[in-house]
């Protein structure tokens, strides 16, 4: 799951990077506004990805802790 989130973040970053450079040749205000919108959207999405990654790490640590507890009780196969 961690690799899927990392892959998603990489794809989003690559998209924003591509959009930035593909539009940077244009001096049109609309293109610049779109570039700014995409950069802002990317920042929001990156924040969501970071939050999800933090939650995943926390849940994984909790799951590992529960597994160890069950192993100590000899209830986990």
mmCIF file of the N, C-alpha and C atoms, coordinates in Angstrom:
data_MODEL
# 
_entry.id   MODEL 
# 
loop_
_atom_site.group_PDB 
_atom_site.id 
_atom_site.type_symbol 
_atom_site.label_atom_id 
_atom_site.label_alt_id 
_atom_site.label_comp_id 
_atom_site.label_asym_id 
_atom_site.label_entity_id 
_atom_site.label_seq_id 
_atom_site.pdbx_PDB_ins_code 
_atom_site.Cartn_x 
_atom_site.Cartn_y 
_atom_site.Cartn_z 
_atom_site.occupancy 
_atom_site.B_iso_or_equiv 
_atom_site.pdbx_formal_charge 
_atom_site.auth_seq_id 
_atom_site.auth_comp_id 
_atom_site.auth_asym_id 
_atom_site.auth_atom_id 
_atom_site.pdbx_PDB_model_num 
ATOM 1   N N  . UNK A 1 1  ? 0.825  -1.189  0.000   1.00 0.00 ? 1  UNK A N  1 
ATOM 2   C CA . UNK A 1 1  ? 0.000  0.000   0.000   1.00 0.00 ? 1  UNK A CA 1 
ATOM 3   C C  . UNK A 1 1  ? 0.870  1.254   0.000   1.00 0.00 ? 1  UNK A C  1 
ATOM 4   N N  . UNK A 1 2  ? 1.966  1.191   0.747   1.00 0.00 ? 2  UNK A N  1 
ATOM 5   C CA . UNK A 1 2  ? 2.855  2.345   0.817   1.00 0.00 ? 2  UNK A CA 1 
ATOM 6   C C  . UNK A 1 2  ? 3.394  2.686   -0.567  1.00 0.00 ? 2  UNK A C  1 
ATOM 7   N N  . UNK A 1 3  ? 3.700  1.655   -1.355  1.00 0.00 ? 3  UNK A N  1 
ATOM 8   C CA . UNK A 1 3  ? 4.238  1.916   -2.690  1.00 0.00 ? 3  UNK A CA 1 
ATOM 9   C C  . UNK A 1 3  ? 3.180  2.541   -3.600  1.00 0.00 ? 3  UNK A C  1 
ATOM 10  N N  . UNK A 1 4  ? 1.904  2.207   -3.396  1.00 0.00 ? 4  UNK A N  1 
ATOM 11  C CA . UNK A 1 4  ? 0.841  2.807   -4.197  1.00 0.00 ? 4  UNK A CA 1 
ATOM 12  C C  . UNK A 1 4  ? 0.723  4.291   -3.901  1.00 0.00 ? 4  UNK A C  1 
ATOM 13  N N  . UNK A 1 5  ? 0.820  4.660   -2.619  1.00 0.00 ? 5  UNK A N  1 
ATOM 14  C CA . UNK A 1 5  ? 0.734  6.063   -2.244  1.00 0.00 ? 5  UNK A CA 1 
ATOM 15  C C  . UNK A 1 5  ? 1.939  6.813   -2.775  1.00 0.00 ? 5  UNK A C  1 
ATOM 16  N N  . UNK A 1 6  ? 3.103  6.220   -2.651  1.00 0.00 ? 6  UNK A N  1 
ATOM 17  C CA . UNK A 1 6  ? 4.321  6.846   -3.158  1.00 0.00 ? 6  UNK A CA 1 
ATOM 18  C C  . UNK A 1 6  ? 4.232  7.004   -4.667  1.00 0.00 ? 6  UNK A C  1 
ATOM 19  N N  . UNK A 1 7  ? 3.726  5.979   -5.356  1.00 0.00 ? 7  UNK A N  1 
ATOM 20  C CA . UNK A 1 7  ? 3.567  6.040   -6.802  1.00 0.00 ? 7  UNK A CA 1 
ATOM 21  C C  . UNK A 1 7  ? 2.590  7.142   -7.180  1.00 0.00 ? 7  UNK A C  1 
ATOM 22  N N  . UNK A 1 8  ? 1.488  7.264   -6.445  1.00 0.00 ? 8  UNK A N  1 
ATOM 23  C CA . UNK A 1 8  ? 0.509  8.317   -6.720  1.00 0.00 ? 8  UNK A CA 1 
ATOM 24  C C  . UNK A 1 8  ? 1.130  9.697   -6.540  1.00 0.00 ? 8  UNK A C  1 
ATOM 25  N N  . UNK A 1 9  ? 1.894  9.852   -5.480  1.00 0.00 ? 9  UNK A N  1 
ATOM 26  C CA . UNK A 1 9  ? 2.551  11.139  -5.235  1.00 0.00 ? 9  UNK A CA 1 
ATOM 27  C C  . UNK A 1 9  ? 3.540  11.456  -6.341  1.00 0.00 ? 9  UNK A C  1 
ATOM 28  N N  . UNK A 1 10 ? 4.261  10.450  -6.806  1.00 0.00 ? 10 UNK A N  1 
ATOM 29  C CA . UNK A 1 10 ? 5.227  10.646  -7.884  1.00 0.00 ? 10 UNK A CA 1 
ATOM 30  C C  . UNK A 1 10 ? 4.526  11.035  -9.172  1.00 0.00 ? 10 UNK A C  1 
ATOM 31  N N  . UNK A 1 11 ? 3.427  10.368  -9.465  1.00 0.00 ? 11 UNK A N  1 
ATOM 32  C CA . UNK A 1 11 ? 2.669  10.674  -10.679 1.00 0.00 ? 11 UNK A CA 1 
ATOM 33  C C  . UNK A 1 11 ? 2.123  12.098  -10.613 1.00 0.00 ? 11 UNK A C  1 
ATOM 34  N N  . UNK A 1 12 ? 1.578  12.487  -9.462  1.00 0.00 ? 12 UNK A N  1 
ATOM 35  C CA . UNK A 1 12 ? 1.042  13.844  -9.315  1.00 0.00 ? 12 UNK A CA 1 
ATOM 36  C C  . UNK A 1 12 ? 2.149  14.883  -9.458  1.00 0.00 ? 12 UNK A C  1 
ATOM 37  N N  . UNK A 1 13 ? 3.284  14.604  -8.857  1.00 0.00 ? 13 UNK A N  1 
ATOM 38  C CA . UNK A 1 13 ? 4.411  15.536  -8.968  1.00 0.00 ? 13 UNK A CA 1 
ATOM 39  C C  . UNK A 1 13 ? 4.890  15.635  -10.406 1.00 0.00 ? 13 UNK A C  1 
ATOM 40  N N  . UNK A 1 14 ? 4.966  14.501  -11.086 1.00 0.00 ? 14 UNK A N  1 
ATOM 41  C CA . UNK A 1 14 ? 5.399  14.500  -12.481 1.00 0.00 ? 14 UNK A CA 1 
ATOM 42  C C  . UNK A 1 14 ? 4.402  15.272  -13.346 1.00 0.00 ? 14 UNK A C  1 
ATOM 43  N N  . UNK A 1 15 ? 3.110  15.097  -13.090 1.00 0.00 ? 15 UNK A N  1 
ATOM 44  C CA . UNK A 1 15 ? 2.093  15.813  -13.843 1.00 0.00 ? 15 UNK A CA 1 
ATOM 45  C C  . UNK A 1 15 ? 2.240  17.314  -13.644 1.00 0.00 ? 15 UNK A C  1 
ATOM 46  N N  . UNK A 1 16 ? 2.415  17.737  -12.402 1.00 0.00 ? 16 UNK A N  1 
ATOM 47  C CA . UNK A 1 16 ? 2.573  19.163  -12.121 1.00 0.00 ? 16 UNK A CA 1 
ATOM 48  C C  . UNK A 1 16 ? 3.844  19.700  -12.772 1.00 0.00 ? 16 UNK A C  1 
ATOM 49  N N  . UNK A 1 17 ? 4.915  18.932  -12.707 1.00 0.00 ? 17 UNK A N  1 
ATOM 50  C CA . UNK A 1 17 ? 6.181  19.328  -13.326 1.00 0.00 ? 17 UNK A CA 1 
ATOM 51  C C  . UNK A 1 17 ? 5.995  19.476  -14.829 1.00 0.00 ? 17 UNK A C  1 
ATOM 52  N N  . UNK A 1 18 ? 5.346  18.493  -15.459 1.00 0.00 ? 18 UNK A N  1 
ATOM 53  C CA . UNK A 1 18 ? 5.100  18.540  -16.904 1.00 0.00 ? 18 UNK A CA 1 
ATOM 54  C C  . UNK A 1 18 ? 4.219  19.730  -17.260 1.00 0.00 ? 18 UNK A C  1 
ATOM 55  N N  . UNK A 1 19 ? 3.166  19.929  -16.485 1.00 0.00 ? 19 UNK A N  1 
ATOM 56  C CA . UNK A 1 19 ? 2.253  21.040  -16.749 1.00 0.00 ? 19 UNK A CA 1 
ATOM 57  C C  . UNK A 1 19 ? 2.981  22.377  -16.622 1.00 0.00 ? 19 UNK A C  1 
ATOM 58  N N  . UNK A 1 20 ? 3.818  22.479  -15.629 1.00 0.00 ? 20 UNK A N  1 
ATOM 59  C CA . UNK A 1 20 ? 4.568  23.715  -15.427 1.00 0.00 ? 20 UNK A CA 1 
ATOM 60  C C  . UNK A 1 20 ? 5.458  24.012  -16.625 1.00 0.00 ? 20 UNK A C  1 
ATOM 61  N N  . UNK A 1 21 ? 6.220  23.026  -17.073 1.00 0.00 ? 21 UNK A N  1 
ATOM 62  C CA . UNK A 1 21 ? 7.147  23.272  -18.164 1.00 0.00 ? 21 UNK A CA 1 
ATOM 63  C C  . UNK A 1 21 ? 6.458  23.344  -19.532 1.00 0.00 ? 21 UNK A C  1 
ATOM 64  N N  . UNK A 1 22 ? 5.364  22.651  -19.695 1.00 0.00 ? 22 UNK A N  1 
ATOM 65  C CA . UNK A 1 22 ? 4.664  22.741  -20.973 1.00 0.00 ? 22 UNK A CA 1 
ATOM 66  C C  . UNK A 1 22 ? 3.966  24.089  -21.119 1.00 0.00 ? 22 UNK A C  1 
ATOM 67  N N  . UNK A 1 23 ? 3.575  24.676  -20.010 1.00 0.00 ? 23 UNK A N  1 
ATOM 68  C CA . UNK A 1 23 ? 2.904  25.964  -20.061 1.00 0.00 ? 23 UNK A CA 1 
ATOM 69  C C  . UNK A 1 23 ? 3.859  27.139  -19.854 1.00 0.00 ? 23 UNK A C  1 
ATOM 70  N N  . UNK A 1 24 ? 5.065  26.865  -19.424 1.00 0.00 ? 24 UNK A N  1 
ATOM 71  C CA . UNK A 1 24 ? 5.987  27.955  -19.112 1.00 0.00 ? 24 UNK A CA 1 
ATOM 72  C C  . UNK A 1 24 ? 6.436  28.711  -20.363 1.00 0.00 ? 24 UNK A C  1 
ATOM 73  N N  . UNK A 1 25 ? 6.352  28.073  -21.515 1.00 0.00 ? 25 UNK A N  1 
ATOM 74  C CA . UNK A 1 25 ? 6.724  28.749  -22.754 1.00 0.00 ? 25 UNK A CA 1 
ATOM 75  C C  . UNK A 1 25 ? 5.690  29.817  -23.123 1.00 0.00 ? 25 UNK A C  1 
ATOM 76  N N  . UNK A 1 26 ? 4.486  29.675  -22.604 1.00 0.00 ? 26 UNK A N  1 
ATOM 77  C CA . UNK A 1 26 ? 3.428  30.638  -22.890 1.00 0.00 ? 26 UNK A CA 1 
ATOM 78  C C  . UNK A 1 26 ? 3.494  31.784  -21.880 1.00 0.00 ? 26 UNK A C  1 
ATOM 79  N N  . UNK A 1 27 ? 3.281  32.978  -22.366 1.00 0.00 ? 27 UNK A N  1 
ATOM 80  C CA . UNK A 1 27 ? 3.220  34.115  -21.462 1.00 0.00 ? 27 UNK A CA 1 
ATOM 81  C C  . UNK A 1 27 ? 1.781  34.550  -21.263 1.00 0.00 ? 27 UNK A C  1 
ATOM 82  N N  . UNK A 1 28 ? 0.878  33.795  -21.806 1.00 0.00 ? 28 UNK A N  1 
ATOM 83  C CA . UNK A 1 28 ? -0.539 34.101  -21.704 1.00 0.00 ? 28 UNK A CA 1 
ATOM 84  C C  . UNK A 1 28 ? -0.983 34.052  -20.236 1.00 0.00 ? 28 UNK A C  1 
ATOM 85  N N  . UNK A 1 29 ? -1.789 35.005  -19.825 1.00 0.00 ? 29 UNK A N  1 
ATOM 86  C CA . UNK A 1 29 ? -2.254 35.061  -18.442 1.00 0.00 ? 29 UNK A CA 1 
ATOM 87  C C  . UNK A 1 29 ? -3.100 33.849  -18.075 1.00 0.00 ? 29 UNK A C  1 
ATOM 88  N N  . UNK A 1 30 ? -3.897 33.365  -19.007 1.00 0.00 ? 30 UNK A N  1 
ATOM 89  C CA . UNK A 1 30 ? -4.730 32.191  -18.738 1.00 0.00 ? 30 UNK A CA 1 
ATOM 90  C C  . UNK A 1 30 ? -3.868 30.968  -18.479 1.00 0.00 ? 30 UNK A C  1 
ATOM 91  N N  . UNK A 1 31 ? -2.806 30.816  -19.236 1.00 0.00 ? 31 UNK A N  1 
ATOM 92  C CA . UNK A 1 31 ? -1.901 29.682  -19.044 1.00 0.00 ? 31 UNK A CA 1 
ATOM 93  C C  . UNK A 1 31 ? -1.205 29.796  -17.699 1.00 0.00 ? 31 UNK A C  1 
ATOM 94  N N  . UNK A 1 32 ? -0.818 30.990  -17.340 1.00 0.00 ? 32 UNK A N  1 
ATOM 95  C CA . UNK A 1 32 ? -0.149 31.195  -16.056 1.00 0.00 ? 32 UNK A CA 1 
ATOM 96  C C  . UNK A 1 32 ? -1.115 30.927  -14.896 1.00 0.00 ? 32 UNK A C  1 
ATOM 97  N N  . UNK A 1 33 ? -2.356 31.332  -15.053 1.00 0.00 ? 33 UNK A N  1 
ATOM 98  C CA . UNK A 1 33 ? -3.374 31.076  -14.033 1.00 0.00 ? 33 UNK A CA 1 
ATOM 99  C C  . UNK A 1 33 ? -3.611 29.577  -13.884 1.00 0.00 ? 33 UNK A C  1 
ATOM 100 N N  . UNK A 1 34 ? -3.655 28.870  -15.005 1.00 0.00 ? 34 UNK A N  1 
ATOM 101 C CA . UNK A 1 34 ? -3.835 27.404  -14.966 1.00 0.00 ? 34 UNK A CA 1 
ATOM 102 C C  . UNK A 1 34 ? -2.649 26.744  -14.285 1.00 0.00 ? 34 UNK A C  1 
ATOM 103 N N  . UNK A 1 35 ? -1.472 27.233  -14.570 1.00 0.00 ? 35 UNK A N  1 
ATOM 104 C CA . UNK A 1 35 ? -0.263 26.704  -13.950 1.00 0.00 ? 35 UNK A CA 1 
ATOM 105 C C  . UNK A 1 35 ? -0.324 26.900  -12.425 1.00 0.00 ? 35 UNK A C  1 
ATOM 106 N N  . UNK A 1 36 ? -0.750 28.066  -12.000 1.00 0.00 ? 36 UNK A N  1 
ATOM 107 C CA . UNK A 1 36 ? -0.885 28.344  -10.570 1.00 0.00 ? 36 UNK A CA 1 
ATOM 108 C C  . UNK A 1 36 ? -1.952 27.465  -9.930  1.00 0.00 ? 36 UNK A C  1 
ATOM 109 N N  . UNK A 1 37 ? -3.063 27.272  -10.659 1.00 0.00 ? 37 UNK A N  1 
ATOM 110 C CA . UNK A 1 37 ? -4.132 26.408  -10.145 1.00 0.00 ? 37 UNK A CA 1 
ATOM 111 C C  . UNK A 1 37 ? -3.635 24.979  -9.976  1.00 0.00 ? 37 UNK A C  1 
ATOM 112 N N  . UNK A 1 38 ? -2.902 24.486  -10.966 1.00 0.00 ? 38 UNK A N  1 
ATOM 113 C CA . UNK A 1 38 ? -2.368 23.124  -10.897 1.00 0.00 ? 38 UNK A CA 1 
ATOM 114 C C  . UNK A 1 38 ? -1.348 22.983  -9.777  1.00 0.00 ? 38 UNK A C  1 
ATOM 115 N N  . UNK A 1 39 ? -0.530 23.986  -9.582  1.00 0.00 ? 39 UNK A N  1 
ATOM 116 C CA . UNK A 1 39 ? 0.453  23.946  -8.493  1.00 0.00 ? 39 UNK A CA 1 
ATOM 117 C C  . UNK A 1 39 ? -0.257 23.917  -7.142  1.00 0.00 ? 39 UNK A C  1 
ATOM 118 N N  . UNK A 1 40 ? -1.314 24.713  -6.996  1.00 0.00 ? 40 UNK A N  1 
ATOM 119 C CA . UNK A 1 40 ? -2.079 24.725  -5.749  1.00 0.00 ? 40 UNK A CA 1 
ATOM 120 C C  . UNK A 1 40 ? -2.784 23.387  -5.530  1.00 0.00 ? 40 UNK A C  1 
ATOM 121 N N  . UNK A 1 41 ? -3.358 22.856  -6.590  1.00 0.00 ? 41 UNK A N  1 
ATOM 122 C CA . UNK A 1 41 ? -4.030 21.552  -6.499  1.00 0.00 ? 41 UNK A CA 1 
ATOM 123 C C  . UNK A 1 41 ? -3.034 20.469  -6.131  1.00 0.00 ? 41 UNK A C  1 
ATOM 124 N N  . UNK A 1 42 ? -1.854 20.527  -6.711  1.00 0.00 ? 42 UNK A N  1 
ATOM 125 C CA . UNK A 1 42 ? -0.820 19.549  -6.402  1.00 0.00 ? 42 UNK A CA 1 
ATOM 126 C C  . UNK A 1 42 ? -0.421 19.638  -4.930  1.00 0.00 ? 42 UNK A C  1 
ATOM 127 N N  . UNK A 1 43 ? -0.312 20.857  -4.407  1.00 0.00 ? 43 UNK A N  1 
ATOM 128 C CA . UNK A 1 43 ? 0.049  21.033  -3.001  1.00 0.00 ? 43 UNK A CA 1 
ATOM 129 C C  . UNK A 1 43 ? -1.015 20.423  -2.086  1.00 0.00 ? 43 UNK A C  1 
ATOM 130 N N  . UNK A 1 44 ? -2.277 20.636  -2.431  1.00 0.00 ? 44 UNK A N  1 
ATOM 131 C CA . UNK A 1 44 ? -3.373 20.059  -1.638  1.00 0.00 ? 44 UNK A CA 1 
ATOM 132 C C  . UNK A 1 44 ? -3.316 18.530  -1.700  1.00 0.00 ? 44 UNK A C  1 
ATOM 133 N N  . UNK A 1 45 ? -3.162 17.994  -2.899  1.00 0.00 ? 45 UNK A N  1 
ATOM 134 C CA . UNK A 1 45 ? -3.106 16.541  -3.059  1.00 0.00 ? 45 UNK A CA 1 
ATOM 135 C C  . UNK A 1 45 ? -1.894 15.952  -2.347  1.00 0.00 ? 45 UNK A C  1 
ATOM 136 N N  . UNK A 1 46 ? -0.771 16.636  -2.412  1.00 0.00 ? 46 UNK A N  1 
ATOM 137 C CA . UNK A 1 46 ? 0.429  16.147  -1.726  1.00 0.00 ? 46 UNK A CA 1 
ATOM 138 C C  . UNK A 1 46 ? 0.203  16.131  -0.217  1.00 0.00 ? 46 UNK A C  1 
ATOM 139 N N  . UNK A 1 47 ? -0.496 17.142  0.294   1.00 0.00 ? 47 UNK A N  1 
ATOM 140 C CA . UNK A 1 47 ? -0.835 17.158  1.715   1.00 0.00 ? 47 UNK A CA 1 
ATOM 141 C C  . UNK A 1 47 ? -1.730 15.990  2.091   1.00 0.00 ? 47 UNK A C  1 
ATOM 142 N N  . UNK A 1 48 ? -2.681 15.666  1.229   1.00 0.00 ? 48 UNK A N  1 
ATOM 143 C CA . UNK A 1 48 ? -3.567 14.524  1.484   1.00 0.00 ? 48 UNK A CA 1 
ATOM 144 C C  . UNK A 1 48 ? -2.784 13.217  1.448   1.00 0.00 ? 48 UNK A C  1 
ATOM 145 N N  . UNK A 1 49 ? -1.884 13.089  0.501   1.00 0.00 ? 49 UNK A N  1 
ATOM 146 C CA . UNK A 1 49 ? -1.061 11.886  0.395   1.00 0.00 ? 49 UNK A CA 1 
ATOM 147 C C  . UNK A 1 49 ? -0.195 11.747  1.644   1.00 0.00 ? 49 UNK A C  1 
ATOM 148 N N  . UNK A 1 50 ? 0.397  12.843  2.088   1.00 0.00 ? 50 UNK A N  1 
ATOM 149 C CA . UNK A 1 50 ? 1.234  12.809  3.300   1.00 0.00 ? 50 UNK A CA 1 
ATOM 150 C C  . UNK A 1 50 ? 0.419  12.400  4.519   1.00 0.00 ? 50 UNK A C  1 
ATOM 151 N N  . UNK A 1 51 ? -0.790 12.932  4.627   1.00 0.00 ? 51 UNK A N  1 
ATOM 152 C CA . UNK A 1 51 ? -1.667 12.584  5.742   1.00 0.00 ? 51 UNK A CA 1 
ATOM 153 C C  . UNK A 1 51 ? -2.044 11.106  5.702   1.00 0.00 ? 51 UNK A C  1 
ATOM 154 N N  . UNK A 1 52 ? -2.399 10.619  4.520   1.00 0.00 ? 52 UNK A N  1 
ATOM 155 C CA . UNK A 1 52 ? -2.738 9.199   4.380   1.00 0.00 ? 52 UNK A CA 1 
ATOM 156 C C  . UNK A 1 52 ? -1.541 8.310   4.694   1.00 0.00 ? 52 UNK A C  1 
ATOM 157 N N  . UNK A 1 53 ? -0.356 8.734   4.286   1.00 0.00 ? 53 UNK A N  1 
ATOM 158 C CA . UNK A 1 53 ? 0.847  7.951   4.568   1.00 0.00 ? 53 UNK A CA 1 
ATOM 159 C C  . UNK A 1 53 ? 1.097  7.891   6.073   1.00 0.00 ? 53 UNK A C  1 
ATOM 160 N N  . UNK A 1 54 ? 0.886  9.009   6.762   1.00 0.00 ? 54 UNK A N  1 
ATOM 161 C CA . UNK A 1 54 ? 1.065  9.047   8.214   1.00 0.00 ? 54 UNK A CA 1 
ATOM 162 C C  . UNK A 1 54 ? 0.070  8.105   8.892   1.00 0.00 ? 54 UNK A C  1 
ATOM 163 N N  . UNK A 1 55 ? -1.191 8.138   8.430   1.00 0.00 ? 55 UNK A N  1 
ATOM 164 C CA . UNK A 1 55 ? -2.207 7.237   8.984   1.00 0.00 ? 55 UNK A CA 1 
ATOM 165 C C  . UNK A 1 55 ? -1.859 5.781   8.712   1.00 0.00 ? 55 UNK A C  1 
ATOM 166 N N  . UNK A 1 56 ? -1.391 5.492   7.503   1.00 0.00 ? 56 UNK A N  1 
ATOM 167 C CA . UNK A 1 56 ? -1.012 4.131   7.156   1.00 0.00 ? 56 UNK A CA 1 
ATOM 168 C C  . UNK A 1 56 ? 0.134  3.648   8.036   1.00 0.00 ? 56 UNK A C  1 
ATOM 169 N N  . UNK A 1 57 ? 1.130  4.483   8.232   1.00 0.00 ? 57 UNK A N  1 
ATOM 170 C CA . UNK A 1 57 ? 2.264  4.108   9.083   1.00 0.00 ? 57 UNK A CA 1 
ATOM 171 C C  . UNK A 1 57 ? 1.814  3.834   10.516  1.00 0.00 ? 57 UNK A C  1 
ATOM 172 N N  . UNK A 1 58 ? 0.913  4.681   11.005  1.00 0.00 ? 58 UNK A N  1 
ATOM 173 C CA . UNK A 1 58 ? 0.393  4.511   12.355  1.00 0.00 ? 58 UNK A CA 1 
ATOM 174 C C  . UNK A 1 58 ? -0.399 3.208   12.482  1.00 0.00 ? 58 UNK A C  1 
ATOM 175 N N  . UNK A 1 59 ? -1.263 2.945   11.525  1.00 0.00 ? 59 UNK A N  1 
ATOM 176 C CA . UNK A 1 59 ? -2.063 1.716   11.554  1.00 0.00 ? 59 UNK A CA 1 
ATOM 177 C C  . UNK A 1 59 ? -1.197 0.475   11.381  1.00 0.00 ? 59 UNK A C  1 
ATOM 178 N N  . UNK A 1 60 ? -0.168 0.577   10.566  1.00 0.00 ? 60 UNK A N  1 
ATOM 179 C CA . UNK A 1 60 ? 0.749  -0.551  10.384  1.00 0.00 ? 60 UNK A CA 1 
ATOM 180 C C  . UNK A 1 60 ? 1.479  -0.847  11.689  1.00 0.00 ? 60 UNK A C  1 
ATOM 181 N N  . UNK A 1 61 ? 1.939  0.192   12.365  1.00 0.00 ? 61 UNK A N  1 
ATOM 182 C CA . UNK A 1 61 ? 2.621  0.007   13.659  1.00 0.00 ? 61 UNK A CA 1 
ATOM 183 C C  . UNK A 1 61 ? 1.665  -0.605  14.677  1.00 0.00 ? 61 UNK A C  1 
ATOM 184 N N  . UNK A 1 62 ? 0.420  -0.130  14.696  1.00 0.00 ? 62 UNK A N  1 
ATOM 185 C CA . UNK A 1 62 ? -0.570 -0.688  15.612  1.00 0.00 ? 62 UNK A CA 1 
ATOM 186 C C  . UNK A 1 62 ? -0.837 -2.161  15.288  1.00 0.00 ? 62 UNK A C  1 
ATOM 187 N N  . UNK A 1 63 ? -0.979 -2.475  13.998  1.00 0.00 ? 63 UNK A N  1 
ATOM 188 C CA . UNK A 1 63 ? -1.203 -3.865  13.587  1.00 0.00 ? 63 UNK A CA 1 
ATOM 189 C C  . UNK A 1 63 ? -0.041 -4.759  13.978  1.00 0.00 ? 63 UNK A C  1 
ATOM 190 N N  . UNK A 1 64 ? 1.179  -4.271  13.825  1.00 0.00 ? 64 UNK A N  1 
ATOM 191 C CA . UNK A 1 64 ? 2.354  -5.043  14.235  1.00 0.00 ? 64 UNK A CA 1 
ATOM 192 C C  . UNK A 1 64 ? 2.353  -5.278  15.742  1.00 0.00 ? 64 UNK A C  1 
ATOM 193 N N  . UNK A 1 65 ? 1.946  -4.252  16.500  1.00 0.00 ? 65 UNK A N  1 
ATOM 194 C CA . UNK A 1 65 ? 1.872  -4.368  17.951  1.00 0.00 ? 65 UNK A CA 1 
ATOM 195 C C  . UNK A 1 65 ? 0.829  -5.410  18.364  1.00 0.00 ? 65 UNK A C  1 
ATOM 196 N N  . UNK A 1 66 ? -0.321 -5.371  17.728  1.00 0.00 ? 66 UNK A N  1 
ATOM 197 C CA . UNK A 1 66 ? -1.378 -6.349  18.033  1.00 0.00 ? 66 UNK A CA 1 
ATOM 198 C C  . UNK A 1 66 ? -0.906 -7.754  17.674  1.00 0.00 ? 66 UNK A C  1 
ATOM 199 N N  . UNK A 1 67 ? -0.253 -7.889  16.553  1.00 0.00 ? 67 UNK A N  1 
ATOM 200 C CA . UNK A 1 67 ? 0.249  -9.203  16.138  1.00 0.00 ? 67 UNK A CA 1 
ATOM 201 C C  . UNK A 1 67 ? 1.240  -9.749  17.157  1.00 0.00 ? 67 UNK A C  1 
ATOM 202 N N  . UNK A 1 68 ? 2.151  -8.903  17.628  1.00 0.00 ? 68 UNK A N  1 
ATOM 203 C CA . UNK A 1 68 ? 3.122  -9.337  18.635  1.00 0.00 ? 68 UNK A CA 1 
ATOM 204 C C  . UNK A 1 68 ? 2.425  -9.737  19.924  1.00 0.00 ? 68 UNK A C  1 
ATOM 205 N N  . UNK A 1 69 ? 1.402  -8.973  20.317  1.00 0.00 ? 69 UNK A N  1 
ATOM 206 C CA . UNK A 1 69 ? 0.651  -9.303  21.524  1.00 0.00 ? 69 UNK A CA 1 
ATOM 207 C C  . UNK A 1 69 ? -0.036 -10.657 21.388  1.00 0.00 ? 69 UNK A C  1 
ATOM 208 N N  . UNK A 1 70 ? -0.630 -10.908 20.225  1.00 0.00 ? 70 UNK A N  1 
ATOM 209 C CA . UNK A 1 70 ? -1.304 -12.196 19.999  1.00 0.00 ? 70 UNK A CA 1 
ATOM 210 C C  . UNK A 1 70 ? -0.296 -13.342 19.977  1.00 0.00 ? 70 UNK A C  1 
ATOM 211 N N  . UNK A 1 71 ? 0.875  -13.075 19.408  1.00 0.00 ? 71 UNK A N  1 
ATOM 212 C CA . UNK A 1 71 ? 1.910  -14.121 19.393  1.00 0.00 ? 71 UNK A CA 1 
ATOM 213 C C  . UNK A 1 71 ? 2.357  -14.447 20.818  1.00 0.00 ? 71 UNK A C  1 
ATOM 214 N N  . UNK A 1 72 ? 2.459  -13.422 21.658  1.00 0.00 ? 72 UNK A N  1 
ATOM 215 C CA . UNK A 1 72 ? 2.842  -13.655 23.064  1.00 0.00 ? 72 UNK A CA 1 
ATOM 216 C C  . UNK A 1 72 ? 1.788  -14.467 23.780  1.00 0.00 ? 72 UNK A C  1 
ATOM 217 N N  . UNK A 1 73 ? 0.536  -14.270 23.412  1.00 0.00 ? 73 UNK A N  1 
ATOM 218 C CA . UNK A 1 73 ? -0.560 -15.041 24.018  1.00 0.00 ? 73 UNK A CA 1 
ATOM 219 C C  . UNK A 1 73 ? -0.749 -16.394 23.338  1.00 0.00 ? 73 UNK A C  1 
ATOM 220 N N  . UNK A 1 74 ? 0.041  -16.630 22.315  1.00 0.00 ? 74 UNK A N  1 
ATOM 221 C CA . UNK A 1 74 ? -0.025 -17.872 21.533  1.00 0.00 ? 74 UNK A CA 1 
ATOM 222 C C  . UNK A 1 74 ? -1.398 -18.072 20.918  1.00 0.00 ? 74 UNK A C  1 
ATOM 223 N N  . UNK A 1 75 ? -1.994 -16.975 20.490  1.00 0.00 ? 75 UNK A N  1 
ATOM 224 C CA . UNK A 1 75 ? -3.290 -17.040 19.849  1.00 0.00 ? 75 UNK A CA 1 
ATOM 225 C C  . UNK A 1 75 ? -3.208 -16.774 18.358  1.00 0.00 ? 75 UNK A C  1 
ATOM 226 N N  . UNK A 1 76 ? -2.047 -16.405 17.886  1.00 0.00 ? 76 UNK A N  1 
ATOM 227 C CA . UNK A 1 76 ? -1.853 -16.106 16.475  1.00 0.00 ? 76 UNK A CA 1 
ATOM 228 C C  . UNK A 1 76 ? -1.090 -17.269 15.822  1.00 0.00 ? 76 UNK A C  1 
ATOM 229 N N  . UNK A 1 77 ? -1.628 -17.790 14.706  1.00 0.00 ? 77 UNK A N  1 
ATOM 230 C CA . UNK A 1 77 ? -0.963 -18.940 14.082  1.00 0.00 ? 77 UNK A CA 1 
ATOM 231 C C  . UNK A 1 77 ? 0.432  -18.627 13.554  1.00 0.00 ? 77 UNK A C  1 
# 
